[in-house]
Amino acid sequence: MSDASGPPKPPLTTTTSIWPAAAILGLAVVMLTVFLVINLATSEGVTKETTTTIPVVVGGLALDPHPGTALQYCLQSQEVPSNIDDGFVVPVDTSARPGANTPDLGAGEFDCVEPMSTAKTSSAALINFFKAQLGARGWSLFSQGSPNGDAQALFQKAGDDGFYWEVGVTVKAVSAAGVDWTFEIYQNSETV
């Protein structure tokens, strides 16, 4: 009879190769590299555009392209933040009248009042001009009409200085020649 156990034999071995897994990992690295190179080659990057376009307001009174001449007294760059400068608009045929003042200059909050006159217009057309122009520039209308019945519109916008700014347009007199009104810009004491 033969011995079934016989001399000892080494166990059966099966070898598993790591090369198929390494090939998949290598393929993934190659694909990632290819897509990164394509992305770098075709990327335009982020460009910060500093200019903005104000929409053209059609109808109503025409915009004076040089409002600084009429509003020169109140347009004080050392007091008014740059993002508030766009509130200094006037219709054509507008001129400054005497009596401009800054009642609170140096007392903390900026407040400037400038009497103006616009020829050949009505109070409604003047108020509508400011609603359209300031609205297009991001100013929000928060009040209309004054307690004494004068035509008035008050607008508000957050300034870069951390305060709200208000622009007020108040009609003082209407005649056949045009409208006398006041432009007021005011730094509100409330922070943004």
C-alpha positions as CSV (number, residue, x, y, z in Angstrom):
1,M,0.0,0.0,0.0
2,S,1.2,3.4,-0.7
3,D,1.4,6.1,1.8
4,A,-1.2,8.8,0.9
5,S,0.6,11.4,2.8
6,G,3.9,10.8,1.2
7,P,6.7,13.2,1.4
8,P,5.6,16.8,2.2
9,K,5.0,19.0,-0.7
10,P,5.0,22.8,-0.8
11,P,1.6,24.5,-0.9
12,L,0.2,25.6,-4.3
13,T,1.1,29.2,-5.0
14,T,-0.8,31.7,-7.0
15,T,0.9,35.0,-7.7
16,T,-1.1,38.1,-8.2
17,S,0.6,40.8,-10.2
18,I,0.4,44.5,-9.2
19,W,1.0,45.6,-12.8
20,P,-2.7,45.9,-13.9
21,A,-3.5,48.2,-11.0
22,A,-0.4,50.2,-11.6
23,A,-1.3,50.6,-15.3
24,I,-4.8,52.0,-14.3
25,L,-3.2,54.4,-11.9
26,G,-0.7,55.5,-14.5
27,L,-3.5,56.0,-17.0
28,A,-5.3,58.2,-14.5
29,V,-2.2,60.3,-13.9
30,V,-1.6,60.8,-17.6
31,M,-5.2,61.8,-18.2
32,L,-5.2,64.3,-15.3
33,T,-1.9,65.8,-16.6
34,V,-3.3,66.1,-20.1
35,F,-6.5,67.9,-18.9
36,L,-4.4,70.3,-16.6
37,V,-2.2,71.2,-19.6
38,I,-5.3,71.9,-21.8
39,N,-6.9,74.0,-19.0
40,L,-3.7,76.1,-18.6
41,A,-3.3,76.5,-22.3
42,T,-6.9,77.7,-22.9
43,S,-7.6,79.6,-19.7
44,E,-8.1,83.3,-20.1
45,G,-7.9,83.9,-16.4
46,V,-10.1,86.3,-14.4
47,T,-10.2,89.8,-15.7
48,K,-11.5,92.5,-13.4
49,E,-13.4,95.1,-15.4
50,T,-13.3,98.5,-13.7
51,T,-15.6,100.4,-16.0
52,T,-19.3,100.3,-15.9
53,T,-21.8,101.4,-18.4
54,I,-24.7,103.6,-17.4
55,P,-27.8,102.8,-19.4
56,V,-29.0,105.5,-21.7
57,V,-32.3,106.8,-20.4
58,V,-34.6,107.5,-23.3
59,G,-37.3,110.2,-23.1
60,G,-37.7,113.0,-20.7
61,L,-35.0,115.7,-20.1
62,A,-31.6,115.2,-21.6
63,L,-28.6,114.6,-19.4
64,D,-26.0,117.4,-19.2
65,P,-22.7,115.6,-20.0
66,H,-20.8,118.1,-17.8
67,P,-22.7,118.4,-14.5
68,G,-19.7,119.3,-12.6
69,T,-19.9,122.9,-13.7
70,A,-23.4,123.3,-12.2
71,L,-22.8,121.2,-9.1
72,Q,-19.2,122.3,-8.6
73,Y,-19.8,123.6,-5.1
74,C,-21.1,120.2,-3.7
75,L,-18.8,117.9,-5.7
76,Q,-16.1,117.8,-3.2
77,S,-14.0,114.7,-3.8
78,Q,-12.3,114.8,-0.4
79,E,-15.7,114.4,1.3
80,V,-17.8,112.3,-1.2
81,P,-16.9,108.7,-1.9
82,S,-16.1,107.8,-5.5
83,N,-19.2,105.5,-5.8
84,I,-21.4,108.4,-4.8
85,D,-20.1,110.7,-7.5
86,D,-22.6,109.2,-10.0
87,G,-25.4,111.1,-8.1
88,F,-24.1,114.4,-9.4
89,V,-26.3,114.6,-12.5
90,V,-28.4,117.5,-13.9
91,P,-30.5,118.0,-17.0
92,V,-29.3,120.2,-19.8
93,D,-30.0,124.0,-19.5
94,T,-29.3,123.8,-15.7
95,S,-27.3,126.5,-13.9
96,A,-26.3,127.1,-10.3
97,R,-28.0,129.9,-8.4
98,P,-26.5,131.8,-5.5
99,G,-26.8,130.5,-2.0
100,A,-24.9,127.2,-2.0
101,N,-23.8,126.1,1.5
102,T,-22.5,123.2,3.5
103,P,-24.2,123.6,6.9
104,D,-22.5,120.7,8.6
105,L,-19.0,120.9,7.0
106,G,-16.5,119.9,9.7
107,A,-19.1,118.7,12.1
108,G,-18.9,115.1,11.1
109,E,-21.6,114.4,8.5
110,F,-21.3,115.9,5.1
111,D,-24.3,118.0,4.0
112,C,-24.3,120.3,0.9
113,V,-27.2,122.3,-0.5
114,E,-27.0,123.9,-3.9
115,P,-29.8,126.0,-5.4
116,M,-30.2,125.3,-9.2
117,S,-32.4,126.5,-12.1
118,T,-33.4,124.5,-15.1
119,A,-34.9,126.3,-18.1
120,K,-37.8,125.2,-20.2
121,T,-39.1,122.4,-18.0
122,S,-41.7,121.5,-15.5
123,S,-41.5,120.2,-11.9
124,A,-42.8,116.8,-12.9
125,A,-40.3,116.5,-15.8
126,L,-37.4,117.4,-13.4
127,I,-38.4,114.9,-10.8
128,N,-38.9,112.2,-13.5
129,F,-35.4,113.0,-14.8
130,F,-33.9,112.2,-11.4
131,K,-36.0,109.1,-10.9
132,A,-34.7,107.7,-14.2
133,Q,-31.1,108.8,-14.0
134,L,-30.4,108.0,-10.3
135,G,-32.4,104.8,-10.6
136,A,-30.2,103.7,-13.4
137,R,-27.2,104.4,-11.3
138,G,-28.3,102.2,-8.3
139,W,-29.9,104.9,-6.2
140,S,-33.1,103.9,-4.6
141,L,-36.1,106.3,-4.3
142,F,-37.3,106.2,-0.7
143,S,-39.5,109.3,-0.4
144,Q,-41.5,111.6,-2.6
145,G,-43.2,114.9,-1.8
146,S,-42.2,117.3,1.0
147,P,-44.4,118.1,4.0
148,N,-45.1,121.6,2.7
149,G,-46.3,120.2,-0.7
150,D,-43.3,121.0,-2.8
151,A,-42.4,118.4,-5.5
152,Q,-39.5,116.4,-4.0
153,A,-37.7,113.1,-4.5
154,L,-35.2,111.6,-2.0
155,F,-32.8,108.9,-3.1
156,Q,-30.4,106.7,-1.0
157,K,-27.3,104.7,-1.8
158,A,-24.6,102.9,0.3
159,G,-21.3,104.6,0.1
160,D,-17.8,103.0,0.0
161,D,-17.1,104.9,3.2
162,G,-19.6,102.7,5.2
163,F,-22.4,105.3,5.4
164,Y,-25.6,105.7,3.5
165,W,-25.8,108.8,1.3
166,E,-28.9,110.7,0.3
167,V,-29.6,112.9,-2.6
168,G,-32.6,115.2,-2.4
169,V,-34.2,117.2,-5.2
170,T,-36.8,119.8,-4.1
171,V,-38.7,122.1,-6.4
172,K,-38.9,125.6,-5.0
173,A,-40.6,127.6,-7.7
174,V,-42.0,127.0,-11.2
175,S,-42.4,129.8,-13.8
176,A,-42.8,130.1,-17.6
177,A,-39.0,130.3,-17.8
178,G,-38.4,127.0,-16.0
179,V,-37.9,125.5,-12.5
180,D,-35.9,126.7,-9.5
181,W,-34.9,123.8,-7.3
182,T,-32.4,122.6,-4.8
183,F,-29.9,119.8,-5.0
184,E,-28.9,118.4,-1.6
185,I,-26.4,115.6,-0.9
186,Y,-26.2,114.3,2.7
187,Q,-24.2,111.7,4.5
188,N,-26.5,109.8,6.7
189,S,-25.3,109.0,10.2
190,E,-26.4,105.4,9.9
191,T,-23.8,102.9,8.8
192,V,-24.4,100.4,6.0
